[in-house]
Amino acid sequence: MLEAAAAGYRLNLPARRVLGNPATAVDPIVAVSSPSVLVESVKLAEDRSGDLVVRLYEARGARTSVTVGLGTPFSSAWRTDLLERELGEQVWGADETIGLELRPFEIATLRVRG
């Protein structure tokens, strides 16, 4: 299953070469600890609050624990539904690691406040 997803991404989003100074390389905005979890989108919240919305999913078809790392400081983060409404679950603070338990093929949405 992961091979099919990787092939689709390679076809639809081919790698681009960017010339420049390696010393000015930019860290990723979002990184995940599990190879079976794919970050599908990173965008600004629809309500124009300036919050960052991260959507990811489990692609292997198995329960997975994943840590989500952010390349920017944040004050809080929490899970939302697909319409970006708060679910009332755990809220992570600035010094906490964002850890998720995902079911097979589960889509998760995080909202991050800077």
Secondary structure, 3 states (H helix, E strand, C coil): CHHHHHHHHHHHCCCCCCCCCHHHCCCCCEEECCCCEEEEEEEECCCCCCCEEEEEEECCCCCEEEEEEECCCCCEEEEECCCCCEEEEEEEECCCCEEEEECCCCEEEEEEEC
